[in-house]
Amino acid sequence: MARQGPASPTRTRGETARLGRVGVHLSVERVPSTDRRTPVTRTELTEKILANKRAKKLSWKEIASRVGGSASPVFITAALLGQMKLDATQARKAARLLGLGAEAVALLQEVPYRGSLPIGPPTDPLVYRFYELVQVYGTTWKELIQEEFGDGIMSAIDFDMRIERQPDPKGDRVKVAMTGKFLTYKRY
């Protein structure tokens, strides 16, 4: 086994990604990968999921119905985009449907590092509208929720969300419904 630096041409991409994440460079024996297309990081897996979804012409609703069991399309989509984790059965179904390997099944079951947006306002127009909603209505939501429930927060863990199309003669509307358990601040 020879010590190799991070830019070594003999190191596989996966070895560099795994070692680079922890900032430690160990002596490793080079073992050629049997499938160089297998994602190594959660970001690579997300890119692979999006590419395979596009290639197979699948919708998120179709994927959710075939993978999720009783889980909502919002939850399954969030999980496949790296923001939630799937259970073992869901991960296997997703891998089979999207043509992913065993490493993907394991990654889909790991607790993710949540919060994929960059620092500062998002640049995607659709995502920015939600940021704008918080900027404009955030203090109003806070006042109305706390007036009704008291001093606390709405949970984003014990939480449910639905996204629906609402027909309208002037143009269809997006309906987003969120429910979260109210958590009172503890006095100590």
DRENSE-212398 format. One record per residue: residue in three letters; x, y, z of N, C-alpha, C in turn; chain. Coordinates in steps of 0.001 Angstrom, whole numbers, always signed. Layout:
 res     n.u     n.v     n.w    ca.u    ca.v    ca.w     c.u     c.v     c.w chain
 ala       X       Y       Z       X       Y       Z       X       Y       Z     A
...
END
This chain:
 res     n.u     n.v     n.w    ca.u    ca.v    ca.w     c.u     c.v     c.w chain
 met    +843   -1184      +0      +0      +0      +0    +885   +1243      +0     A
 ala    +588   +2152    -881   +1380   +3359   -1003    +563   +4559    -578     A
 arg   +1247   +5535     +34    +565   +6769    +425    +347   +7590    -839     A
 gln    -883   +8066    -999   -1218   +8841   -2184   -1880  +10138   -1754     A
 gly   -1535  +11229   -2412   -2133  +12528   -2116   -3503  +12644   -2748     A
 pro   -4228  +13730   -2433   -5592  +13877   -2921   -5693  +13992   -4432     A
 ala   -4630  +14404   -5123   -4731  +14562   -6567   -4090  +13406   -7314     A
 ser   -3838  +12308   -6613   -3170  +11177   -7229   -3976  +10612   -8387     A
 pro   -3352  +10384   -9537   -4097   +9853  -10676   -4518   +8396  -10477     A
 thr   -3915   +7682   -9503   -4301   +6288   -9294   -5427   +6151   -8278     A
 arg   -5775   +7212   -7605   -6849   +7135   -6627   -8181   +7221   -7368     A
 thr   -9112   +6363   -6992  -10424   +6420   -7638  -11170   +7636   -7120     A
 arg  -12155   +8067   -7866  -12954   +9223   -7482  -13601   +9010   -6121     A
 gly  -14108   +7815   -5874  -14748   +7500   -4594  -13788   +7589   -3433     A
 glu  -12564   +7112   -3629  -11579   +7188   -2560  -11290   +8637   -2216     A
 thr  -11130   +9481   -3218  -10846  +10884   -2980  -12016  +11545   -2264     A
 ala  -13251  +11246   -2696  -14420  +11862   -2073  -14546  +11445    -622     A
 arg  -14371  +10158    -339  -14513   +9691   +1038  -13420  +10260   +1915     A
 leu  -12188  +10254   +1444  -11083  +10741   +2251  -11117  +12257   +2361     A
 gly  -11488  +12931   +1267  -11529  +14379   +1282  -12559  +14931   +2255     A
 arg  -13653  +14204   +2465  -14703  +14664   +3377  -14192  +14779   +4796     A
 val  -13345  +13861   +5211  -12867  +13888   +6586  -11538  +14615   +6706     A
 gly  -10952  +14991   +5593   -9717  +15750   +5620   -8507  +14929   +6012     A
 val   -8569  +13633   +5892   -7459  +12754   +6252   -7078  +11947   +5025     A
 his   -5787  +11846   +4775   -5326  +11057   +3636   -4583   +9850   +4192     A
 leu   -5155   +8696   +3986   -4610   +7452   +4499   -3978   +6659   +3380     A
 ser   -3137   +5736   +3767   -2620   +4795   +2780   -3743   +3835   +2451     A
 val   -4047   +3707   +1189   -5124   +2815    +783   -4652   +1930    -345     A
 glu   -5174    +746    -358   -4887    -163   -1455   -5910    +121   -2546     A
 arg   -5454    +352   -3739   -6366    +691   -4837   -7116    -562   -5260     A
 val   -8416    -494   -5120   -9278   -1582   -5549  -10176   -1007   -6629     A
 pro  -10059   -1482   -7854  -10883    -919   -8914  -12364   -1140   -8648     A
 ser  -13144    -126   -8913  -14585    -199   -8731  -15185   -1076   -9831     A
 thr  -16202   -1831   -9465  -16880   -2656  -10470  -17873   -1827  -11275     A
 asp  -18305    -708  -10710  -19261    +144  -11408  -18908   +1592  -11116     A
 arg  -18191   +2236  -12003  -17759   +3620  -11777  -18931   +4601  -11772     A
 arg  -20106   +4165  -12195  -21273   +5040  -12190  -21973   +5042  -10848     A
 thr  -21562   +4191   -9910  -22208   +4145   -8608  -21921   +5430   -7846     A
 pro  -22952   +6142   -7387  -22729   +7372   -6647  -22005   +7097   -5329     A
 val  -21125   +7999   -4946  -20379   +7847   -3706  -20887   +8817   -2652     A
 thr  -21238  +10039   -3045  -21722  +11033   -2105  -23226  +11232   -2291     A
 arg  -23855  +11847   -1320  -25292  +12099   -1404  -25603  +13043   -2560     A
 thr  -24717  +14013   -2799  -24910  +14938   -3919  -24858  +14190   -5243     A
 glu  -23899  +13286   -5394  -23807  +12491   -6623  -25035  +11603   -6784     A
 leu  -25519  +11057   -5675  -26717  +10216   -5742  -27922  +11045   -6197     A
 thr  -28064  +12240   -5675  -29171  +13104   -6092  -29098  +13394   -7590     A
 glu  -27902  +13686   -8078  -27729  +13929   -9517  -28106  +12694  -10332     A
 lys  -27721  +11509   -9849  -28045  +10251  -10531  -29559  +10011  -10526     A
 ile  -30211  +10287   -9397  -31660  +10121   -9294  -32364  +11030  -10303     A
 leu  -31944  +12291  -10366  -32568  +13235  -11301  -32346  +12812  -12751     A
 ala  -31135  +12347  -13071  -30841  +11899  -14437  -31685  +10682  -14805     A
 asn  -31792   +9708  -13891  -32567   +8494  -14176  -34065   +8782  -14226     A
 lys  -34540   +9696  -13385  -35953  +10114  -13432  -36264  +10704  -14803     A
 arg  -35376  +11560  -15265  -35558  +12201  -16574  -35502  +11159  -17695     A
 ala  -34517  +10268  -17647  -34350   +9254  -18699  -35541   +8297  -18755     A
 lys  -36112   +7978  -17597  -37244   +7049  -17545  -38583   +7765  -17687     A
 lys  -38530   +9089  -17805  -39743   +9907  -17977  -40757   +9656  -16852     A
 leu  -40262   +9664  -15607  -41113   +9452  -14440  -41473  +10790  -13802     A
 ser  -42651  +10877  -13226  -43026  +12056  -12437  -42757  +11745  -10966     A
 trp  -42646  +12801  -10157  -42447  +12583   -8714  -43659  +11870   -8114     A
 lys  -44864  +12198   -8588  -46060  +11523   -8068  -46016  +10027   -8372     A
 glu  -45584   +9669   -9589  -45488   +8257   -9951  -44430   +7552   -9101     A
 ile  -43298   +8198   -8930  -42237   +7616   -8103  -42751   +7410   -6685     A
 ala  -43401   +8428   -6125  -43911   +8336   -4753  -44921   +7216   -4610     A
 ser  -45806   +7048   -5588  -46817   +5991   -5481  -46189   +4606   -5549     A
 arg  -45079   +4468   -6263  -44441   +3162   -6407  -43412   +2886   -5319     A
 val  -42959   +3910   -4620  -41895   +3750   -3623  -42414   +3928   -2200     A
 gly  -43337   +4886   -2017  -43616   +5401    -693  -44548   +4676    +214     A
 gly  -45371   +3773    -297  -46370   +3188    +593  -47314   +4285   +1046     A
 ser  -47372   +4537   +2356  -48269   +5565   +2884  -47609   +6935   +2965     A
 ala  -46324   +7044   +2635  -45631   +8329   +2700  -46124   +9261   +1596     A
 ser  -46145  +10546   +1892  -46647  +11532    +928  -45650  +11759    -202     A
 pro  -46141  +12232   -1344  -45232  +12582   -2442  -44207  +13643   -2040     A
 val  -44597  +14562   -1158  -43663  +15595    -698  -42508  +14939     +64     A
 phe  -42835  +14006    +966  -41795  +13343   +1758  -40865  +12517    +866     A
 ile  -41423  +11720     -35  -40603  +10866    -904  -39714  +11719   -1799     A
 thr  -40264  +12796   -2364  -39462  +13685   -3203  -38334  +14300   -2387     A
 ala  -38641  +14793   -1184  -37611  +15373    -314  -36524  +14345      +3     A
 ala  -36923  +13107    +254  -35942  +12056    +556  -35039  +11781    -642     A
 leu  -35625  +11695   -1817  -34818  +11406   -3003  -33940  +12587   -3400     A
 leu  -34282  +13778   -2942  -33445  +14950   -3175  -32460  +15184   -2032     A
 gly  -32421  +14257   -1064  -31403  +14300     -19  -31778  +15011   +1251     A
 gln  -33059  +15293   +1483  -33461  +16045   +2672  -34150  +15206   +3739     A
 met  -34511  +13993   +3440  -35129  +13061   +4390  -34484  +11703   +4161     A
 lys  -34770  +10748   +5048  -34259   +9394   +4817  -35418   +8440   +4596     A
 leu  -35169   +7440   +3763  -36170   +6417   +3487  -35963   +5225   +4404     A
 asp  -37010   +4440   +4619  -36819   +3182   +5330  -36253   +2161   +4335     A
 ala  -35876   +1004   +4823  -35199      +6   +3983  -36053    -427   +2789     A
 thr  -37336    -651   +3018  -38219   -1081   +1930  -38338      +1    +867     A
 gln  -38552   +1235   +1292  -38654   +2347    +342  -37352   +2530    -436     A
 ala  -36219   +2423    +256  -34915   +2599    -401  -34700   +1528   -1473     A
 arg  -35059    +276   -1161  -34920    -795   -2158  -35834    -571   -3352     A
 lys  -37081    -168   -3092  -38021    +101   -4185  -37526   +1255   -5059     A
 ala  -37012   +2302   -4432  -36496   +3452   -5182  -35309   +3038   -6037     A
 ala  -34422   +2247   -5474  -33240   +1802   -6215  -33647    +951   -7415     A
 arg  -34596     +55   -7204  -35064    -803   -8297  -35716     +46   -9389     A
 leu  -36587    +964   -8999  -37306   +1799   -9957  -36361   +2721  -10739     A
 leu  -35358   +3264  -10050  -34485   +4259  -10666  -33154   +3689  -11147     A
 gly  -32996   +2374  -11063  -31779   +1748  -11566  -30541   +2107  -10770     A
 leu  -30639   +2061   -9443  -29530   +2420   -8566  -28964   +1177   -7891     A
 gly  -27723   +1244   -7451  -27058    +104   -6843  -27229     +18   -5331     A
 ala  -26531    -947   -4735  -26614   -1216   -3298  -26119     -42   -2458     A
 glu  -25083    +664   -2942  -24584   +1816   -2183  -25661   +2904   -2100     A
 ala  -26440   +3069   -3152  -27535   +4042   -3153  -28592   +3657   -2122     A
 val  -28897   +2358   -2027  -29877   +1894   -1041  -29419   +2297    +359     A
 ala  -28132   +2126    +647  -27592   +2503   +1960  -27650   +4019   +2165     A
 leu  -27248   +4785   +1157  -27255   +6252   +1283  -28665   +6804   +1492     A
 leu  -29643   +6210    +840  -31023   +6671    +983  -31573   +6436   +2387     A
 gln  -30922   +5566   +3166  -31360   +5273   +4531  -30570   +6040   +5589     A
 glu  -29553   +6795   +5171  -28754   +7565   +6124  -29481   +8851   +6517     A
 val  -29235   +9301   +7751  -29766  +10592   +8188  -29047  +11664   +7376     A
 pro  -29782  +12505   +6653  -29136  +13480   +5772  -28672  +14728   +6511     A
 tyr  -27792  +15455   +5858  -27442  +16800   +6297  -28459  +17706   +5622     A
 arg  -29419  +18158   +6386  -30546  +18903   +5806  -30203  +20365   +5567     A
 gly  -30939  +20957   +4648  -30746  +22363   +4342  -29843  +22518   +3140     A
 ser  -30398  +22366   +1960  -29585  +22345    +749  -29432  +23706    +100     A
 leu  -30065  +24732    +645  -29984  +26039     +11  -28688  +26742    +398     A
 pro  -28125  +27497    -533  -26908  +28241    -215  -27207  +29383    +754     A
 ile  -26164  +29936   +1340  -26321  +31090   +2228  -26815  +32269   +1386     A
 gly  -27695  +33055   +1948  -28234  +34205   +1227  -29504  +33835    +497     A
 pro  -30125  +34810    -126  -31372  +34522    -841  -31158  +33519   -1969     A
 pro  -32100  +32587   -2136  -31995  +31640   -3250  -32154  +32368   -4579     A
 thr  -31548  +31818   -5614  -31624  +32456   -6929  -32676  +31831   -7832     A
 asp  -33106  +30606   -7551  -34158  +29993   -8358  -35459  +30761   -8109     A
 pro  -36142  +31217   -9159  -37343  +32041   -8965  -38442  +31384   -8132     A
 leu  -38689  +30097   -8325  -39743  +29445   -7550  -39354  +29359   -6074     A
 val  -38134  +28937   -5793  -37672  +28836   -4407  -37632  +30234   -3778     A
 tyr  -37223  +31232   -4556  -37161  +32600   -4049  -38538  +33090   -3602     A
 arg  -39626  +32668   -4285  -40967  +33115   -3877  -41276  +32675   -2440     A
 phe  -40814  +31489   -2057  -41033  +31045    -673  -40198  +31874    +294     A
 tyr  -38983  +32184     -97  -38127  +33070    +702  -38823  +34426    +854     A
 glu  -39371  +34926    -248  -40076  +36204    -242  -41306  +36135    +668     A
 leu  -42031  +35014    +626  -43185  +34862   +1508  -42781  +34983   +2980     A
 val  -41674  +34354   +3340  -41196  +34447   +4721  -40791  +35888   +5036     A
 gln  -40118  +36554   +4094  -39714  +37944   +4312  -40928  +38862   +4510     A
 val  -41975  +38654   +3723  -43139  +39531   +3776  -44109  +39125   +4894     A
 tyr  -44377  +37815   +5005  -45412  +37358   +5932  -44889  +36677   +7195     A
 gly  -43577  +36493   +7304  -43025  +35774   +8453  -43438  +36345   +9794     A
 thr  -43342  +37652   +9947  -43719  +38259  +11231  -45228  +38161  +11466     A
 thr  -46015  +38211  +10381  -47467  +38059  +10500  -47810  +36643  +10944     A
 trp  -47181  +35636  +10298  -47407  +34241  +10714  -47054  +34059  +12182     A
 lys  -45914  +34597  +12578  -45459  +34478  +13973  -46502  +35073  +14926     A
 glu  -46959  +36286  +14654  -47925  +36938  +15533  -49242  +36162  +15614     A
 leu  -49761  +35741  +14457  -51049  +35053  +14453  -50962  +33672  +15095     A
 ile  -49896  +32938  +14825  -49727  +31614  +15435  -49548  +31744  +16936     A
 gln  -48712  +32680  +17371  -48462  +32799  +18812  -49648  +33416  +19549     A
 glu  -50432  +34220  +18869  -51664  +34735  +19486  -52645  +33590  +19743     A
 glu  -52701  +32636  +18793  -53615  +31501  +18921  -53091  +30424  +19870     A
 phe  -51775  +30129  +19816  -51216  +28980  +20537  -50354  +29352  +21741     A
 gly  -49840  +30552  +21791  -48938  +30950  +22868  -47499  +31027  +22368     A
 asp  -46567  +31104  +23304  -45151  +31275  +22982  -44544  +29927  +22596     A
 gly  -44200  +29779  +21321  -43628  +28521  +20860  -43390  +28556  +19366     A
 ile  -43267  +27370  +18797  -42966  +27241  +17366  -43827  +26151  +16738     A
 met  -43924  +26196  +15424  -44540  +25112  +14671  -43423  +24154  +14272     A
 ser  -43566  +22896  +14601  -42544  +21901  +14298  -42418  +21669  +12791     A
 ala  -41188  +21506  +12346  -40934  +21067  +10969  -40486  +19607  +10994     A
 ile  -40577  +18973  +12164  -40255  +17553  +12301  -41548  +16760  +12392     A
 asp  -42425  +17110  +13342  -43754  +16506  +13428  -44624  +17363  +12503     A
 phe  -44567  +17062  +11211  -44977  +17996  +10164  -45564  +17239   +8980     A
 asp  -46465  +17882   +8278  -47052  +17320   +7060  -47248  +18457   +6065     A
 met  -47083  +18148   +4787  -47294  +19150   +3744  -47939  +18501   +2537     A
 arg  -48856  +19235   +1926  -49484  +18803    +686  -49374  +19925    -331     A
 ile  -49129  +19548   -1569  -49088  +20508   -2665  -50112  +20044   -3689     A
 glu  -51013  +20943   -4041  -52096  +20581   -4951  -52284  +21658   -6014     A
 arg  -52864  +21251   -7132  -53285  +22191   -8179  -54717  +22605   -7866     A
 gln  -54966  +23888   -7868  -56304  +24403   -7629  -56774  +25098   -8902     A
 pro  -57742  +24489   -9618  -58221  +25102  -10865  -58806  +26495  -10617     A
 asp  -58536  +27389  -11545  -59039  +28753  -11459  -59206  +29268  -12881     A
 pro  -60340  +29909  -13197  -60563  +30388  -14561  -59500  +31386  -15033     A
 lys  -58853  +32087  -14105  -57822  +33062  -14474  -56439  +32430  -14554     A
 gly  -56341  +31128  -14352  -55057  +30415  -14351  -54951  +29572  -13092     A
 asp  -54566  +28322  -13260  -54486  +27417  -12113  -53570  +27989  -11035     A
 arg  -53901  +27630   -9802  -53172  +28142   -8643  -52462  +26989   -7947     A
 val  -51408  +27316   -7238  -50662  +26350   -6430  -51187  +26452   -5007     A
 lys  -51586  +25309   -4450  -52071  +25286   -3066  -51061  +24493   -2229     A
 val  -50462  +25144   -1251  -49512  +24504    -346  -50149  +24522   +1038     A
 ala  -50371  +23353   +1604  -50949  +23241   +2941  -49919  +22591   +3854     A
 met  -49605  +23263   +4957  -48627  +22745   +5918  -49286  +22613   +7284     A
 thr  -49002  +21525   +7965  -49428  +21370   +9355  -48236  +20883  +10158     A
 gly  -48034  +21508  +11292  -46946  +21110  +12177  -47408  +21172  +13616     A
 lys  -46912  +20255  +14408  -47259  +20235  +15831  -46752  +21527  +16465     A
 phe  -47567  +22118  +17340  -47123  +23318  +18041  -46322  +22899  +19269     A
 leu  -45151  +23476  +19409  -44259  +23168  +20519  -44091  +24414  +21381     A
 thr  -44544  +24339  +22616  -44440  +25470  +23539  -43021  +25533  +24086     A
 tyr  -42484  +26751  +24170  -41165  +26907  +24779  -41223  +26499  +26244     A
 lys  -40252  +25733  +26657  -40156  +25243  +28031  -39578  +26343  +28911     A
 arg  -40152  +26496  +30088  -39601  +27437  +31078  -38720  +26656  +32031     A
 tyr  -37549  +27166  +32282  -36631  +26457  +33196  -35849  +27421  +34032     A
END
